[in-house]
């Protein structure tokens, strides 16, 4: 496709970035090669010195990886993208490419525990300090700024309480301070939220989630302007090696072809289930970004094009009540993943956010009875029946 934005998202998901070999295959090829050969020693020298375009080594780039990156860039509305082995590799690479010893990072407190580890524990080992703020409070973002602040980082909707943060407002504060804003957009997917258009400098995804969407492989992707990628990402990936495998790139590329169909169906199901569970006498609350009772409902309407494939709810009775509910499920499976064709549930206090202290979880609204539900592609009535039967066991 010559014009990245000529077609609508669903069409870009099927056709963007396709590279065909001399055999003119219909389905994109997998280039399972470690390295590439050159016509001459001079060409080899020019490629390695970035003086001539072309592939060098699959740690650097690969035709299958390129197709995935170009398709993601077309969908996101980004100038450039680079793929990584996992979502956490994308987060780590994006953040570490922006800072050096003596710098400062401001991040929302409500982060996936792995992301919070990078900000709170990993970066300080290399002399990069951090401040965590309530992501909904713009004054806290402003007050956290220091002379050496280089990065703002947030995820929205958040995991697992589905808070929504004002990307445009946070970006304005970051840019006024001379900092870059990195947004983890995995819960919204590129179909429902466009952080770059709202002022973010970089978007990261765990492609393991909705992009693969069928529990098959790991992957991640970093997107931004061509300058951002070249200045802050490309050399970090080349020299440190958090590279996506060509096979996984191919799986993710094929996953993108059905992303719009899957996410639309999963979002419809999640919304119906949230409505069905709201007011249930075994639940103390239900959280879904598409509902009018969501704490940031107005911002959802302004910033997002859809709700979410996930909803969260608090089972009465704390951990014991949550476990009785989880163990009574027959159809929906217990796991720590999300965005799958199969409906999945997890108990964040003992899984994704177990490394946080009880006080830290309480501050984020992660009670002992909180359940995160990821809608799959099953019939919604079967899911509702399974959920309500399990709640009867609480």
N, C-alpha and C positions, 0 to 999 in steps of 0.2 A: 504494500500500500504506500503510495507516494506521499499522501497528505495524512499526517498522523490524526488530525482532528476532523477530517472530512466526513467520517462516518460516526454513527452513534455507538455508545459503549458496547452494546451487545455484538455489533459487527466487528469492532476492533478486537474483542476478545477471541474471535474466531480467526481473523485474518492478519492482524498486525504483526510485523516483524518476521514473517515467514521467509526463510531462505531455502531455495531448492537446489539440489545437486544436478548434475548433468542427466540424471535419470528421471527428473520431473515427478518425483513421488508426490502423492496426495497428502499423506500424513507426514509431518516433519520428521526428518532423519535424526537419529542419535549418533553423534560423533564421539564414539568411545575411543578417544586417543589421548595419550599423555602429552605428546609433543607434535610438532609439525616440521616438515623438511623444506629446504630452500633451494632455489635454482642456482644460487652462487654464494660464495663466501661474502661477497659484497652485500647481497640481499639480506643474509643472516645478520650482518653487522647493523644494517639500516633498521631492520625490524627490532632488534634488541635495544637500539638507541631511540626508538620511537620516531625515527625519521621517515619511515615508510609504513603505511597501514598494512595490517595483516596479523594472522595468529602466530603465536610464539610457543606458548606452553599453556596447558589447560588450567594451571593455577592462576594464570593471568586472565585468560579468556578462551572461549571455545565457541564454535558456531551454534551449538545447541543452547549454551548459556546465553549467547547474544540474542537468539530468538526470544527466549523467555524475558530477558531484560527489556528488549524493545517493545514487546507486547505489553509488559507492565507499565512502561513509560507512556505508551499511547493511551492506556486506560487511565492512568493517574493524571495525565496532562503535564508530565514532567519532561524536561529536556533529555535527561539521562538517568540510567539506573545501573546498579551493580548487584549481582546476586551473591548470596552467602550460604554457608552450609546449614545454618539454622536461623531462627528468629533472634535468638540471643546473640549470635554472631553478628547479625545486622545491627542490633542495638549497641553492642560493645564497640564494633568498628566505627559506627557513626560518631559515638561520643568520644572515643579516644583519638579519632582523627581531628577533632576540634580543639583539644586541650593539650597543655604541657604543664610541667611542674610549675606551681605558683598560681595557676588559674583556679577559677571558682565556677561551680555549677549550681543552678537553682532548679529544683525538680518538685513536682507534686508528690505529696506523701503517698497518695493512692496509686501505687505502681505494682505490677506483677513482682513477686518477691525476688525473682532473678534480676529484674531491672533495678530494684531497690538495692540489691547487693552490689551491683556495679557502681551505683552512685554513692552509697554509704560506706562500702568496705573496700572495693577494688580500686577505684580512682584515688582515694586518699593514700594508698600505698605508694603512689607515684607523685605525691605532692599536690594533688588536685583536691581542694576542699569542696564541700557541698552544703547547701541549706535546703531543707525540705519544708514545703508550705502547703496549706490548704488550697488545692487547685481551684476551688470555687471563689476564693477571696482574692480579688485583684489587688487589693491593698497589700496583702502579704507578698505577692510577687514583686510589687514595687519596693517594699521595704527590704526585701532580701538582696537587692542589687548591691554589688560592691564595685569598686574600681576595676577589679580583676575578673569580673563575671564574664564568661565567654559563651556559656550555653544555658538555655532553658530547655527542660525536658518534661514531657507529659504524655499520658495516654488518655484517650477519650473516645468512647465511653470507657470507664475504668473497669478493671478486673478486681473483684467480682460484683461490686455494688452498683455498677452502671451509672456512675456520676458523669455528667457532661460538663466540660470546661470550654470557656469562650476562647477559641483559638485566635480569632482576630484581635481580641483585646490583649491577650497574653503576648502575641507577636509584636504588637505595638510597643509594649513595655520592653520586650527583649531588644528590639531594634533601636529604641531610644537609648538603651544602655550599651549599644555596640555588640550585642550578643546574638547568637543564632538560636532559632527555635527548632527543636527536633520533636516530631509527633509520632507516637506509636498509634497507628490507625487500624489495628487489626480487628477490633470489635465492630467497627463501623463498616469495614471493607471499603475499597475504593469506589464502590457503587453508591454508597450512602453519604460519604463525606469526603471533601477535597481540601485537605489542610494547606496544600501549596497555594491554592486560589484564595485562601483565607489569610495568607501571610506567612505561613511556616516556611522554613528554609530547607527542611529535610523531612521525609516521611519514611518510616520503617515498618516492615511487616514480618510477621512469622508466616511464611508461605505454607508452613506445616498445617495451618488451620484451614480457613475457607478455600484458599487457592488450590491446595491439593484436594481437600474436601472429602477424602475417602480413606483416611487413616493409613496411607501407604508409605509416605516418605517425609523427610525433614527438608526444610529450606527457609531462606530468608531473602529479603531484598531491601535495598536502600535507594531512595529516589530523591532527585533534586535538580537544580540547574546543572548545565554542563560544567560551569566553573566550580560549583560546589563539589561535584563528584571528582573532578580532576585535582582540585586543591586539597581536599580533605579525605577522600575515600580510596581513590584508585591505587595509590602507592601503598597504603596500609594493607589492602587486600593482596597486592602483588608480593609484598615482602613478608607478611606474617602468615598468609595462607589460609584464611577462613573460607575457602572457596567451595562453591556448590559443585557437586559432581554432575557431569553431563547427563547421566542417566536420570538423576533426580530432577534436573532441569527439564528434561523431556516429559517426565511425569507431571510436573507442575504446569508445563506448557499445555498439555492435554487437559489438565484440570481447569485452566482458564476458559476453555471452550464452553464449559457448562456452568461457569461461575454464576452468571446472571440468573439462569433458570433455577439453580439450587438455592441461591441466597433469597430470591423472591419467595419461593415456596417455604423455606425455613423461617423467614420473617413473618409470613402470614400465620404459620403454625405457632410460633412463639407468642405472637399477639393474642391469638385465640386462647392459648393456654394461660397466659397471664390474666386474661379476663375471666376465664373459668375458675381460676384459683383465688382470685381476689375476693376477700370476705370469708374465705373458708375458716371454720372455727378452730382448725388445728394450726393455722398460720397467723403470725403476728403482723406480717407485711408481705407485699408482693412488689417487686421493682421491675418496671419495664419502660424503656425510653419512649414508647409510643402512647403511653397512657397519660390522661390528663392529670393524674395525681403524682406524676413523676416530679421530684423537686426542681428540676430544670426544664420543665415541659415547654416553656416559651423559647428557651435556647435550642431545644431539640428541633422545634419547628423552623427556627431561623437558620440553623447551622447544618442540619442533616436532611437528607432526602428520603429517609426511611427510619424505622425503629432499630431493631436488632434481631439477630437470630438467637439471642440469649435472653433469658429472664432469670431473676434471682428471687428467692423467697426464704423467709425465716420460719422454721418449724418450731412450734412451742415445745418446751421441754429440754432445750439446750442440746448438748452433744448426744445425750441418750435418746432424745426424741428424734434427732436427725438420723441417728444410726438405725433406729427402728424403722423409720421411713425408707431409708436407702436399702436396707436388707429385705424389705417387703416388695420391692420393685421386681417385676418379672420380665418386662419388655425393655425398659430403659436400662442401659448399662452404666456401671460405676467406673469412671476413669478420670484422669486429670487433663484430658484433651478436650477440644471443642471444634466446632465448625465441620463436623463429620456428617456423612449421609445417614449415620445412625444417631439416634437421640442419646445424649450422654448427660450424666450428672456427676458432680463432684462436691465434696465437703471442704471448702477452702480453708477453714481453720486448721484442718489436719493434713492438708495436701499442699496446694499451691502457695499458701501463706503461713505454713506451719513455722517457718524460721522467725517470724515476727513474734514479739512478746504478746502476752494477753492484753496488756495496756495498749500496745500499738494497734492490735487488731480492733480493740474496742473503739479507739480513736477514729478508725476508718469505717466503723459501722459493720465490721465483720463479726457478728455474734456467733456463739457456739452452735446455734441451730441453723446457720445460713447454708443454703443449697444453691449452687449455680447450675442451671439447666440449659443445655445447648440443643436446640431443635434440629431434628434430622428430617428425613424425607418420608417417614411412615405416615399412615393415615392419622390425622389429628385426633379422631375419636378414640382410636386405640391407645394413643398416648394419654389422653385425658382419663380414660378408664384406669390405666395403669397407675397414674399419679394419684387419683382419688382413692383407689383401693389401698395403695401404700399409706396414704394419710390416715385411713381408717385404722391402721396398725399402730399409730402413734398414741 
